[in-house]
Structures are given as C-alpha cells and as structure tokens.
Amino acid sequence: MKRLIPKKALLTHIDNFPQARIMVIGDLMIDHFIWGSVNRISPEAPVPVVKVTDESFHLGGAANVVHNIHTLGGKVYVAGVAGDDEMGRKIAHDLRALGISTGGIILSHQRPTTLKTRIIAHNQQVVRFDREENTPLNTSIQKRIISYCKRIFSDIHAVILSDYDKGLLSRELVEEIINLCKKDMKPVIVDPKVEHIDIYKGVTMITPNQKEAGEASGVKILSDKDASRAAFFLQKRIGCESVLITRGEQGMTLVEKNGSFAHIPTLATEVYDVTGAGDTVVSALTLALATGASKRVAALIANYAAGIVIKKVGTASVAKEELKKAIQKQNYILNGGSF
C-alpha cells in the first residue's frame, strides 16, 4: 500500500531540531583524505600512481555524528576517547571551534587516535588504510565516561551509541546507559557493529546497514521481503522497539515492534560516496525522534538527509536548510505497512 505523507509533517520537526539535545557516546576518530589524479600505472607493480593534489582531515566516527547533529541545528554533547596525540587534540579543537563542549572527551596515553586514510582519485576511492587500536578500554576510563553522562543526563532528550568497534562500548557501559535512559524514558538509538550486537538488548532502535543486518540475522538480503525478515529477526533477538536497515540504492526498511513495516525508496539519483552516510542517518533520525516524530516520519527525514550526503565526496554533513530544501521539492510516498 502507498500513503502520501504531507511535507509539513516533516518540516515541522526539522524546524524544532534546535530544541533537541542529544548525547553521543562512541568511538571518536579522524577521517583523512588524500586527493589526487591517476594518469599512469606504476612500472613496479600493476597499481595506479596517484599524483597528490591536496589532503584534508575531517571529524570521523562518533565525532562525525556529533558534527552532523550540530549542522542540522541540534544541541549535542559528546562522550568518548581519543589518543593524547595530534589527531586526538585536533578532534577536541575542531569540536570546540564549533561551540561543542568537550568535557566528555578523554585523551588517553593508552592508545592512538583512530585515523582512517582514504586516497581519492577522480572522485573515487582507490584504497583505505587504518591506524588504530581497538582493544577494550580499562574500567577507570569507562567509569569516567559514565560519570560524565550522569552529570548531564537531565539535560538531554535522547542518546546515540555510535559503535565503530574500537573498544569504548563495552557491555557494562552500554547496560549502564540503557538503564539510565529507561528510568527517564529517553530513547537510545544505536548504530551497531555485528560482532557484539547482543549487548544492545532493550534499546529503542538500531540502524544497521544491509550487510550488517544480513550477517547478524543470517538472512541473505536480496529483496524488500528479505530485508523485512532480517529486521523482524533482529528486533526479536535484541528486544528493541524498531529496526531501520539502510540499504544503499534500495533505500531503507523499517520494522516496528507492533509488526508494521515500511520500505522507503532511496532519494539519491547519483551516489558519489557513502562514507559517513550512516552517521548522517542516525543523527537526523534521532533529532526527529527527540522532537516527537513517529519512527516512520523520523526514518523519512533520515532518508532525505542520506540522499543529500551521499552526493558529496568524503566525510560530509548536512545542514538544516539543505534538508528542508530537499523536502520542499516534493511530497513523499511511503511504501508498505499501515501508517
């Protein structure tokens, strides 16, 4: 079945984004881009020779989620760990430059800041190499993170757990945050990693991509029906209220606890780069939920935001006015389920 959702229903929530206060807890990192062109193949090996023309550094991982919430107009707090090194200090500096408090960021001598370097030639990624340490953090650091969250918890409307599997989000920390949120009935939205998806039992919503959802559910996702089946399995497995699977050019699939579902087609006519698109989705989705949007309306808003960001090369964010402009261009048809 198809149902038309008025633009006003989406725009009203976006206008209210500045009233939303979100806590992001997760793995902080830097995305490093080396830009260039390829005109020949190396005589040493069958690989392209990239002539470097520029390089740039961007907030990545959970720090990119923070950046997206900020550019979308919401107020954001952040809790996480980076190395006590040049890149860790850059994360703290760049966030402070945006007017975002860094009181919840711990710079640790125990590990380097995760640095993901991508070589881009002619708007295409040639190779990526990572410098990181992903062993679990010690309990004293986790206790400091929890202590910070408790101090500012009364001021927030929702929590995002941004999991890049770098060691911060342990079972103990996650359970503590979930219990805090349940007491105050605040939503917890998780961008999860498959390896330990079961630690997120009882969260409000998870937002795996199609590959992650397929691996976690054991369902090979080749169709909308497969995606719904995978989402229902995950929803039951971890006891969450909803599952939103992001599916690239197939759009999104949303399944809710009441058994309803929706397949949301992609809005992107061109895809240049999906780097950080999941960060944009979870940011827009959570802001919408924090302003009182239903999960379906929130998913629609997130879909518009994703459609904008994947047209940009590199780690990118979406501005509030960009998002409104995209929605104002058309009404939206939502596929599947009852509304």
Helices and strands as residue ranges (DSSP letters): E 2-5, H 7-15, G 17-19, E 21-26, E 28-41, E 48-61, H 62-71, E 75-83, H 86-97, E 104-108, E 114-121, E 124-131, H 139-152, G 153-155, E 158-162, H 171-184, E 188-191, G 194-200, E 205-206, H 210-217, H 224-238, E 242-246, G 248-250, E 252-256, E 261-264, H 277-290, H 295-309, H 320-328, E 332-335
